[in-house]
C-alpha cells in the first residue's frame, strides 16, 4: 500500500476559510477530542456543512491460480496501482465491451 501524504484543502466561501479537520493520529487522540468537543456547539444558520455519500459498491470474491495472481501483481506494480484496482479495471472494461 502506498503511503499518501494527507493534504488538507481550504475553500473560500463568503470571505471565510473553511478547512476540514486534520486526521487524528491515534484512536485515543480522536476519542479525547470528541470527549471535549461537540459537533453542534458551533453550528448555526450560516454554517456550511459538508458530507460524504458512501460508495454503494459491493464485493465479489474470485479465486485465481497463484501464477495468475503473481502476473496481476506484476502488471499492477508496473502501472503504479494495486492488483485489485487493475483486476476491477480489466473486468469493467470487458463488461462494457460485451454489453
MITI-847912 format. One record per residue: residue number from 1; z, x, y of N, C-alpha, C, O, CB in turn. Coordinates in nm, 3 decimals. Last residue first. Glycine has a CB too. Example, Ala and Ser with C-alpha at 12.3 -4.5 7.8 and 13.67 -1.06 7.14 Angstrom:
<pts>
PT   n     nzz     nxx     nyy    cazz    caxx    cayy     czz     cxx     cyy     ozz     oxx     oyy    cbzz    cbxx    cbyy
PT   2   0.708   1.285  -0.225   0.714   1.367  -0.106   0.787   1.290   0.003   0.804   1.341   0.114   0.572   1.408  -0.060
PT   1   0.780   1.319  -0.569   0.780   1.230  -0.450   0.780   1.320  -0.330   0.846   1.424  -0.332   0.905   1.131  -0.447
</pts>
This chain:
<pts>
PT   n     nzz     nxx     nyy    cazz    caxx    cayy     czz     cxx     cyy     ozz     oxx     oyy    cbzz    cbxx    cbyy
PT  99  -2.369  -2.147  -0.569  -2.346  -2.287  -0.528  -2.461  -2.375  -0.563  -2.458  -2.495  -0.535  -2.321  -2.296  -0.380
PT  98  -2.386  -1.876  -0.622  -2.413  -1.970  -0.732  -2.390  -2.116  -0.696  -2.391  -2.201  -0.784  -2.328  -1.935  -0.850
PT  97  -2.311  -1.745  -0.390  -2.448  -1.731  -0.438  -2.482  -1.838  -0.541  -2.596  -1.885  -0.547  -2.469  -1.592  -0.498
PT  96  -2.037  -1.804  -0.375  -2.127  -1.850  -0.269  -2.272  -1.848  -0.315  -2.349  -1.939  -0.283  -2.110  -1.763  -0.142
PT  95  -1.943  -1.668  -0.600  -1.935  -1.813  -0.596  -2.023  -1.873  -0.488  -2.079  -1.980  -0.507  -1.792  -1.856  -0.573
PT  94  -1.989  -1.402  -0.520  -2.061  -1.456  -0.635  -2.059  -1.610  -0.635  -2.159  -1.675  -0.666  -2.000  -1.402  -0.767
PT  93  -1.803  -1.387  -0.311  -1.945  -1.364  -0.286  -2.029  -1.423  -0.398  -2.131  -1.488  -0.371  -1.975  -1.213  -0.272
PT  92  -1.563  -1.427  -0.448  -1.606  -1.527  -0.350  -1.755  -1.512  -0.316  -1.824  -1.611  -0.295  -1.523  -1.515  -0.222
PT  91  -1.566  -1.189  -0.605  -1.566  -1.320  -0.670  -1.614  -1.429  -0.572  -1.696  -1.513  -0.609  -1.426  -1.354  -0.722
PT  90  -1.557  -0.989  -0.409  -1.668  -0.996  -0.503  -1.679  -1.133  -0.566  -1.788  -1.188  -0.579  -1.653  -0.890  -0.611
PT  89  -1.310  -1.051  -0.282  -1.435  -1.048  -0.206  -1.556  -1.064  -0.299  -1.646  -1.143  -0.272  -1.447  -0.917  -0.126
PT  88  -1.129  -1.021  -0.496  -1.144  -1.152  -0.432  -1.276  -1.159  -0.354  -1.346  -1.260  -0.359  -1.024  -1.179  -0.338
PT  87  -1.161  -0.747  -0.545  -1.193  -0.843  -0.651  -1.216  -0.982  -0.591  -1.309  -1.053  -0.631  -1.080  -0.847  -0.756
PT  86  -1.068  -0.645  -0.296  -1.205  -0.622  -0.340  -1.247  -0.723  -0.447  -1.357  -0.778  -0.440  -1.221  -0.479  -0.392
PT  85  -0.801  -0.732  -0.307  -0.888  -0.774  -0.197  -1.034  -0.759  -0.237  -1.114  -0.848  -0.213  -0.858  -0.693  -0.070
PT  84  -0.710  -0.595  -0.528  -0.714  -0.741  -0.534  -0.802  -0.798  -0.422  -0.869  -0.900  -0.440  -0.572  -0.801  -0.526
PT  83  -0.730  -0.326  -0.441  -0.813  -0.374  -0.550  -0.819  -0.527  -0.559  -0.923  -0.582  -0.595  -0.763  -0.318  -0.680
PT  82  -0.744  -0.280  -0.080  -0.672  -0.295  -0.206  -0.762  -0.351  -0.315  -0.861  -0.419  -0.284  -0.550  -0.384  -0.188
PT  81  -0.959  -0.046   0.091  -0.894  -0.176   0.076  -0.822  -0.180  -0.059  -0.840  -0.090  -0.142  -0.997  -0.292   0.086
PT  80  -1.132   0.168   0.125  -1.011   0.161   0.206  -0.941   0.027   0.202  -0.872  -0.011   0.296  -1.044   0.194   0.346
PT  79  -1.345   0.214  -0.037  -1.367   0.123   0.076  -1.246   0.111   0.167  -1.254   0.052   0.275  -1.405  -0.014   0.024
PT  78  -1.229   0.376  -0.229  -1.342   0.429  -0.150  -1.368   0.345  -0.026  -1.409   0.397   0.078  -1.469   0.434  -0.236
PT  77  -1.049   0.191  -0.338  -0.999   0.308  -0.265  -1.108   0.367  -0.176  -1.082   0.403  -0.062  -0.947   0.414  -0.365
PT  76  -1.226   0.018  -0.468  -1.145  -0.032  -0.357  -1.094   0.084  -0.272  -1.094   0.077  -0.149  -1.027  -0.117  -0.409
PT  75  -1.323   0.187  -0.670  -1.414   0.128  -0.571  -1.337   0.080  -0.448  -1.381   0.102  -0.335  -1.491   0.011  -0.634
PT  74  -1.084   0.241  -0.810  -1.163   0.350  -0.751  -1.255   0.296  -0.641  -1.262   0.354  -0.532  -1.247   0.421  -0.859
PT  73  -1.009  -0.021  -0.893  -0.922   0.057  -0.803  -0.998   0.171  -0.735  -0.979   0.195  -0.616  -0.803   0.114  -0.881
PT  72  -1.223  -0.081  -1.064  -1.197  -0.165  -0.947  -1.112  -0.088  -0.846  -1.139  -0.092  -0.726  -1.127  -0.297  -0.988
PT  71  -1.178   0.114  -1.261  -1.302   0.114  -1.183  -1.286   0.034  -1.054  -1.330   0.077  -0.947  -1.419   0.057  -1.267
PT  70  -0.933   0.025  -1.361  -0.945   0.159  -1.303  -1.069   0.169  -1.215  -1.064   0.228  -1.107  -0.949   0.265  -1.413
PT  69  -1.010  -0.227  -1.458  -0.911  -0.218  -1.351  -0.918  -0.081  -1.282  -0.910  -0.073  -1.160  -0.769  -0.243  -1.406
PT  68  -1.184  -0.150  -1.661  -1.235  -0.231  -1.551  -1.140  -0.225  -1.432  -1.184  -0.219  -1.317  -1.255  -0.378  -1.596
PT  67  -1.010  -0.015  -1.834  -1.120   0.059  -1.769  -1.178  -0.018  -1.651  -1.217   0.043  -1.551  -1.230   0.088  -1.871
PT  66  -0.839  -0.227  -1.920  -0.786  -0.118  -1.837  -0.897  -0.042  -1.765  -0.882  -0.008  -1.647  -0.706  -0.021  -1.923
PT  65  -0.985  -0.556  -1.891  -0.959  -0.434  -1.967  -0.916  -0.322  -1.871  -0.954  -0.322  -1.754  -1.084  -0.392  -2.048
PT  64  -0.806  -0.822  -1.725  -0.919  -0.730  -1.733  -0.884  -0.615  -1.826  -0.767  -0.579  -1.838  -0.958  -0.677  -1.593
PT  63  -0.710  -1.157  -1.659  -0.688  -1.036  -1.736  -0.817  -0.955  -1.746  -0.924  -1.011  -1.771  -0.634  -1.069  -1.877
PT  62  -0.604  -1.322  -1.370  -0.719  -1.292  -1.457  -0.690  -1.160  -1.528  -0.650  -1.063  -1.464  -0.853  -1.284  -1.375
PT  61  -0.438  -1.581  -1.211  -0.423  -1.456  -1.285  -0.541  -1.439  -1.379  -0.575  -1.529  -1.456  -0.289  -1.454  -1.364
PT  60  -0.448  -1.706  -0.893  -0.508  -1.719  -1.025  -0.496  -1.584  -1.093  -0.539  -1.482  -1.038  -0.658  -1.766  -1.017
PT  59  -0.289  -1.887  -0.625  -0.315  -1.766  -0.703  -0.373  -1.802  -0.839  -0.351  -1.910  -0.893  -0.185  -1.684  -0.719
PT  58  -0.404  -2.041  -0.321  -0.330  -2.043  -0.447  -0.365  -1.918  -0.524  -0.462  -1.850  -0.490  -0.362  -2.171  -0.531
PT  57  -0.365  -2.072   0.034  -0.432  -2.020  -0.085  -0.341  -2.031  -0.207  -0.219  -2.029  -0.196  -0.474  -1.874  -0.063
PT  56  -0.283  -2.157   0.284  -0.271  -2.251   0.172  -0.343  -2.203   0.046  -0.379  -2.284  -0.039  -0.326  -2.387   0.213
PT  55  -0.082  -1.985   0.508  -0.208  -1.985   0.435  -0.191  -2.070   0.309  -0.094  -2.054   0.235  -0.251  -1.841   0.399
PT  54   0.103  -2.155   0.760   0.097  -2.079   0.634  -0.039  -2.093   0.569  -0.102  -2.199   0.573   0.207  -2.125   0.538
PT  53   0.073  -2.112   1.096   0.045  -2.206   0.987   0.025  -2.124   0.860  -0.060  -2.035   0.855  -0.081  -2.296   1.019
PT  52   0.312  -2.020   1.327   0.214  -1.971   1.231   0.196  -2.076   1.122   0.294  -2.122   1.064   0.257  -1.835   1.171
PT  51   0.360  -2.084   1.676   0.397  -2.097   1.535   0.282  -2.048   1.450   0.168  -2.038   1.496   0.435  -2.243   1.500
PT  50   0.513  -2.065   2.000   0.403  -2.043   1.907   0.452  -2.059   1.765   0.571  -2.049   1.737   0.341  -1.904   1.927
PT  49   0.596  -2.211   2.302   0.640  -2.188   2.165   0.518  -2.173   2.077   0.428  -2.258   2.079   0.731  -2.304   2.114
PT  48   0.693  -2.167   2.626   0.578  -2.165   2.538   0.626  -2.128   2.398   0.690  -2.025   2.379   0.469  -2.064   2.589
PT  47   0.898  -2.363   2.829   0.892  -2.260   2.726   0.768  -2.276   2.639   0.741  -2.384   2.587   1.017  -2.263   2.640
PT  46   0.941  -2.566   3.005   0.845  -2.463   3.046   0.822  -2.359   2.937   0.735  -2.273   2.951   0.892  -2.396   3.173
PT  45   1.148  -2.715   2.895   1.015  -2.775   2.905   0.907  -2.674   2.938   0.791  -2.694   2.901   1.015  -2.884   3.011
PT  44   1.319  -2.464   2.700   1.314  -2.572   2.797   1.173  -2.627   2.801   1.089  -2.590   2.719   1.359  -2.523   2.937
PT  43   1.526  -2.260   2.515   1.404  -2.341   2.512   1.417  -2.455   2.611   1.513  -2.532   2.608   1.378  -2.396   2.369
PT  42   1.747  -2.099   2.478   1.661  -2.073   2.593   1.533  -2.155   2.594   1.439  -2.122   2.667   1.627  -1.927   2.598
PT  41   1.879  -2.200   2.246   1.953  -2.168   2.368   1.863  -2.158   2.491   1.900  -2.206   2.598   2.028  -2.039   2.350
PT  40   1.741  -2.232   2.007   1.735  -2.341   2.105   1.806  -2.311   2.237   1.795  -2.389   2.331   1.795  -2.463   2.045
PT  39   1.788  -2.014   1.844   1.653  -2.039   1.893   1.651  -2.138   2.008   1.566  -2.128   2.097   1.567  -2.091   1.780
PT  38   2.071  -1.812   1.908   2.016  -1.939   1.863   1.877  -1.956   1.921   1.851  -1.917   2.035   2.108  -2.057   1.904
PT  37   2.282  -1.539   1.798   2.177  -1.597   1.882   2.130  -1.730   1.823   2.148  -1.757   1.705   2.058  -1.498   1.896
PT  36   2.456  -1.434   1.614   2.499  -1.434   1.754   2.396  -1.494   1.849   2.421  -1.499   1.970   2.531  -1.294   1.797
PT  35   2.333  -1.448   1.370   2.473  -1.494   1.377   2.519  -1.507   1.522   2.612  -1.583   1.550   2.564  -1.397   1.302
PT  34   2.093  -1.323   1.417   2.094  -1.470   1.415   2.234  -1.528   1.410   2.253  -1.645   1.443   2.014  -1.520   1.298
PT  33   2.183  -1.051   1.408   2.119  -1.106   1.527   2.130  -1.259   1.529   2.171  -1.317   1.629   1.971  -1.064   1.532
PT  32   2.280  -1.028   1.146   2.372  -1.010   1.260   2.313  -1.068   1.388   2.385  -1.129   1.467   2.404  -0.861   1.280
PT  31   2.038  -1.065   1.006   2.150  -1.156   0.986   2.248  -1.149   1.104   2.293  -1.251   1.154   2.222  -1.124   0.854
PT  30   1.891  -0.841   1.088   1.843  -0.975   1.119   1.956  -1.077   1.109   1.969  -1.165   1.194   1.729  -1.014   1.024
PT  29   2.053  -0.638   0.983   2.026  -0.642   1.126   1.979  -0.781   1.169   2.023  -0.833   1.271   1.919  -0.536   1.162
PT  28   2.039  -0.700   0.708   2.168  -0.707   0.778   2.148  -0.715   0.929   2.219  -0.790   0.996   2.254  -0.585   0.744
PT  27   1.772  -0.646   0.656   1.818  -0.784   0.645   1.952  -0.802   0.716   1.976  -0.906   0.778   1.830  -0.826   0.498
PT  26   1.631  -0.412   0.892   1.703  -0.447   0.769   1.741  -0.595   0.772   1.741  -0.658   0.877   1.830  -0.358   0.751
PT  25   1.470  -0.411   1.115   1.459  -0.300   1.020   1.527  -0.331   0.887   1.485  -0.283   0.783   1.520  -0.174   1.081
PT  24   1.275  -0.682   1.242   1.404  -0.625   1.210   1.386  -0.516   1.106   1.300  -0.525   1.019   1.501  -0.733   1.159
PT  23   1.003  -0.658   1.476   1.056  -0.686   1.341   1.190  -0.618   1.319   1.216  -0.510   1.372   0.956  -0.641   1.233
PT  22   1.043  -0.782   1.812   1.009  -0.675   1.719   1.067  -0.706   1.581   1.169  -0.773   1.571   1.061  -0.538   1.770
PT  21   0.926  -1.104   1.912   1.039  -1.016   1.881   0.991  -0.903   1.792   0.908  -0.925   1.704   1.154  -1.095   1.814
PT  20   0.638  -1.119   2.129   0.711  -1.157   2.008   0.827  -1.060   1.987   0.825  -0.947   2.037   0.618  -1.159   1.885
PT  19   0.640  -1.177   2.477   0.623  -1.083   2.368   0.696  -1.134   2.245   0.807  -1.187   2.258   0.674  -0.943   2.407
PT  18   0.506  -1.276   2.771   0.567  -1.330   2.650   0.536  -1.232   2.538   0.420  -1.207   2.507   0.515  -1.475   2.617
PT  17   0.538  -1.258   3.118   0.502  -1.188   2.995   0.577  -1.249   2.878   0.698  -1.271   2.886   0.533  -1.036   3.007
PT  16   0.408  -1.473   3.364   0.522  -1.437   3.279   0.470  -1.365   3.156   0.371  -1.406   3.096   0.605  -1.563   3.239
PT  15   0.206  -1.595   3.515   0.286  -1.487   3.574   0.411  -1.451   3.494   0.509  -1.404   3.551   0.327  -1.525   3.714
PT  14   0.096  -1.774   3.312   0.156  -1.820   3.439   0.254  -1.717   3.495   0.370  -1.748   3.520   0.228  -1.954   3.418
PT  13   0.107  -1.540   3.068   0.096  -1.683   3.088   0.170  -1.720   3.216   0.290  -1.700   3.227   0.152  -1.761   2.967
PT  12  -0.012  -1.277   2.886   0.029  -1.315   3.021   0.002  -1.464   3.038  -0.111  -1.509   3.025  -0.046  -1.231   3.130
PT  11   0.125  -1.129   2.592   0.024  -1.211   2.657   0.077  -1.254   2.793   0.199  -1.265   2.812  -0.014  -1.335   2.569
PT  10   0.165  -0.831   2.403   0.214  -0.925   2.503   0.098  -1.005   2.555  -0.015  -0.957   2.562   0.286  -0.852   2.618
PT   9   0.210  -0.724   2.071   0.119  -0.754   2.180   0.184  -0.854   2.274   0.250  -0.949   2.231  -0.015  -0.809   2.126
PT   8   0.339  -0.469   1.889   0.373  -0.597   1.950   0.284  -0.616   2.070   0.283  -0.533   2.161   0.525  -0.603   1.989
PT   7   0.266  -0.322   1.583   0.239  -0.323   1.725   0.269  -0.463   1.778   0.228  -0.563   1.718   0.093  -0.282   1.756
PT   6   0.364  -0.128   1.324   0.384  -0.261   1.382   0.365  -0.251   1.532   0.439  -0.181   1.601   0.525  -0.317   1.349
PT   5   0.139   0.055   1.135   0.232   0.058   1.246   0.242  -0.082   1.305   0.141  -0.147   1.332   0.187   0.160   1.354
PT   4   0.127   0.034   0.783   0.067  -0.003   0.911   0.174  -0.001   1.019   0.286  -0.048   0.998   0.001  -0.143   0.902
PT   3   0.075   0.204   0.503   0.181   0.182   0.599   0.117   0.154   0.734   0.058   0.245   0.794   0.278   0.304   0.606
PT   2  -0.084   0.059   0.219  -0.092   0.138   0.341   0.021   0.101   0.436   0.059  -0.016   0.448  -0.228   0.117   0.409
PT   1   0.000   0.084  -0.117   0.000   0.000   0.000   0.000   0.090   0.124   0.077   0.185   0.132   0.122  -0.096  -0.001
</pts>
